[in-house]
């Protein structure tokens, strides 16, 4: 199929998906209960954890055509003029940008709005206690990200739930410092590299208490100075905990999918991917791209045997490095 005809087909498919997704969202319950495996129990007991329903509200294609930012901003930034400036920035062609990237982005947005993914309910930005004091919420978000490395979202969510249920204190800096290493490890024993992460959590809690007044750092550099925190965790923490986007958080899904789509030229390291994406992707889109591609990678563009037959943008995807899709 020629690229122009393929792009038109993708736009039609995207409009159908967006319409279907809008109807599906209306049928969602306002709240749900997720049963998570208790990471500390070591048996088949389940812990019921209440969560608020999180809607995935990506603009329908008609709106995206005039407002492509998909913008997430600081809580205090609501200026209409800023939003218009961001829209204008997104509409300026750039010769560094991959062909048909807008159609692909819109198609992925529509697919994500139609199908929920584990990251939507159990991602690191969802598992912290939003009713807690702001500094506690920020700390729990950081802990979730530290635990998430080499670990699936449901396992990370279960570990955070177990830590939050700890008596006394729940999941706070002081309670982590008061726990023995064995107690802390029992809560997180099912996450990847839990022994190492037990050490990291202890060291991080002490640093935050001594140097940051019981809160988390406010800069990427200070976050990356914490034990076990790399660029991905730092950027995602800034976004989820502080509402500030200074860069793109690139995990294994973003790394893999960006290359499959032809959005990056090299499949080297996540840091190479981050720099390549930030070089051409309009800055107003940086905030949404991690959550968007992670969910897409969990449901459709999976690591092995991607479901290309279910993908609305398959006709525009070069499928770089993919041998066979379902």
N, C-alpha and C positions, 0 to 999 in steps of 0.2 A: 504493500500500500504506500502511495506517495506521501511524503511528510505533511503536505498541506491537507490532503484528504484525511490522513490519520488524525491530524490536529482537530479538524472539524468533527470527526467521529467521536473523539475524546470529549469535546465540548458538549455534544449532544448527550453522551453517556453521563457526563458530570451533572448536567441539568436534571436528568432522570433520577440519579442517586440523591441529589440534594432534595428533590421533592419528596422522595421516599423517606429520607432521613428526617425531614421536618415532621412528617406524620408519625414516625416512630418515636421521636423525642416526646411528643405529647402524651404518648401512652406510658412513658416511664413513671414509675412510682416516685414520690417525693423523697423517700428514704428506703434503705434496705439494710439487711443484716448479712454480713459476710462471715462465713465460718472459716476460721483460719486455724491451721495446725499449731498447737501450743509448742513453741520451740523448746520450752524448758521441761515439758512433761515427760518426753521420751516415750510416750505411749500413744494410743489412738484417741485420747480425749481431745475435744475440740473446744476452742474458746470463741464465744460469740462476741464480735466486736461491732458496735454500731458505727455506721458511717453515714455522712450526708451524701445525698445523690449529687454527683457532679455532672453537669451537662456539658457535652462537647459541642460548642456553638461556633462552628466555622461559617463564615458568611456564604450564602448561596452564590453561585457563579455570576448571576446578574449584578450582585452588589460588588463582587470581587473585581469585576471588570472596571469599576470606577474607584474602588477602594481596596487595593490589593495588599494592604499592610498586614491584616490579621493581628493588629497591634496589641501588645500587652505593655502597660506603662506603670510607672510608680503610682501609688494610690492617690497622691496629691495632684498628679498631672492629668487634668481633664480638659485642657484647652482645645477648642475646636480648631483654632488656627494651627496648633501643633499637629493635629491629626491631618489637616489638609496638606501641610508641608510634607508629612510622611508619605501621604498618598502620591504627591507629586514626585517625590524621590523614587518611589517604587515604579513609576510609569516611565522613567527615563531609560531608554535603551542603552545597553552597555555591551560593547563588542566582546567583552570577556564572558558574558553570560551564555550558558548552553542553549541550543535551539529548543524552542517550545517548552522552556522550563515553567512558564506561567500556566500553560494548559496542564502540565503534569502536576504542578502544585495544587491547582484547583481540583483536579481529579482525586488526588490523595485526600484533600480536605473533605470532599464529598463522601469518599469511602469511609473515612474515619468517623464522620458524623453518623453514618448508617450502622456501623459495627463497633461495639465497645471492645476495649482491649484491657488486659490486666493492669496496665499502667494508669488507666483512667480511675480505677478504684483502689489500687494498692501500690501505686507509684510513690516515690519518696516525698513528693509534694502533698500527698494525700493522707499519710499515716500519722503525722504529728497531731497533737491535741490543739485544735484551733480555739478551744475554750480556755486554754492555759494562759498564763501571763506571757506577753510578747517575747520576752527573752527566753522563756522556757520553750515556747513554740519554735523559736529559731534554733535553739540547741537540739531539740528533737529532730528537726529537719536535717541538721548537719549529721547527727548520729545515723539517721536513716540512710543518708548518702554514703557515709563511711561503711555501713554494713552492706550496701548494695553491690559493691564490686564483686564480680564473679558469682553473683547470686541472683536467682529469679525473684521477681517482684512478690509473689505470694510468700516466699520464705522470708524475705526482708520484712514484709508487713507483719508476719507472725512474730518475728524476733522483736520488733519495735513494740508490738502489743504486749508481749511478755515483759519487756522492760517497763512499760508504762504501768503494768499491774504489780510491780515490785512493791513490797511493804517492808519498811515504811518509805515514803518519799516519791515513789513512782520513778519516772525518767527525768531526772534533773542532774545538774553538775554535782551537787552535794551528795545525792544518793549514789551516784556512780562512784564517787570517791570513797564513800562509806562501805561499799560492797567489797568483799574479798574477790580475788581473781576468780576463784572457783564459782562464786555466786554469779558474777558477771558472765562468765563463760557458759554457765548453765542456761542463761537466758538466750544466748546467741549461738548455741552449739550447732545449729543446723545451717548457718550461713557459711559461705565459702571462706576458708582460711580463718576460722573463728578464733584460734589460739592467738594468731598475730593481731587480729582486730581487738581482742580483749586488751592487749597491751596498748594498742593505739588509743582506745577509748579512755583508758586510765590516764595515759600521758596527756591526751587532749583536754580532759576535764581539769587536770591540774594547771595546765597552761592557761586555760580560759579563766580559771579562778584567780590565778596570780597576776596575769598580764592584761586581761580584758574585762575585769570587774564582774565576772560571772555571766558575760554575754559572749557572742561569737564575733569574730573580726568583721569589719565592714568593707574590707578590700580584698580583691582577688589575691594579691601578693601575700597578705597576712594569712589568708585561708590556706594557701598552698604551703605555707611554712609549718602548718600543723601536721602531725604524724599521719601518714597514709593518705593525705589529701593531694590530688593532682589537679590539672587544669579543668577536667570535666566536672569533678565534684565542686571545685571552687566556683565555676561559672553557674552551675545549677543551684548552688547554695545562695549565691548573690541574688539570683532570680526568684527562687522560692521563698527565701527567708527575708530578704531585704526589699524585694520588688524592683531590683535594678538589673538591667541587662547590659553587661559589658563585653560579652562574647558568647559564642555558641558552645553549648555543652555537647561534646561528641562522645557518645558511647558506642558499643559494638554495633547497634542497629543503625545509627546515623552514619557511622564509618562505612559499613557494608553497603547500605542502600544508596548513599550518595555516589559511590563508585559505580554501582549497577546502573544507575540512571544516567551516568555520564556527566554528573555534576562535578566530579573531581577527576583529575588526570592521573593521579597516582594513588595506589592502594598501599601506602607506606605505614604510617602510624596515625592514630586519632588526632594528634597535634598537626600533622600535615593536612589532614582532612579539614580540621577547624580553620586553618589559615587559608586554604583554598576556598572554602565556602564563604568566609568573611571577606574575601577579596572581590567577590562578584554579587553575593546575595545582598539585596538592599537591607540596610541595618534594621528598619522597622520590622523585618520578618525574623530576625534572629531569635526573638523570645519564643516563638511558637514552634520552631523547626524541630527541636529535640522531641517534644511531646508528640508532635505530629508523626515523625518518622519512627519513633519507638513503637507507637501503637500500630502503625502500618507494618512494621517488621514483626510484630507479635501475631498479627492476624492474617496477613496476605503475603508480604514479601519476606517470608521466613528464611532462615539461613540455608537450610537444605530442602530442595524441592519446592521452590517458591510457587505460589498458586497463581501463575500467570493467567490461567483461564478465568480467574475471578477478578482480575485486575482491570480497572477501567482505563488505565493508561498504558496497557501492554503494547499497543500499537506504536507508541512514541518512545518506548523504553529500549535502549540498545542492549540491555541485559548483559552488561560487561561482566565477564568472569562467571557467568551462569551457564552451566552445561545443559541442564534440563529443568523445565518448569512443569508443574502440574496443570 
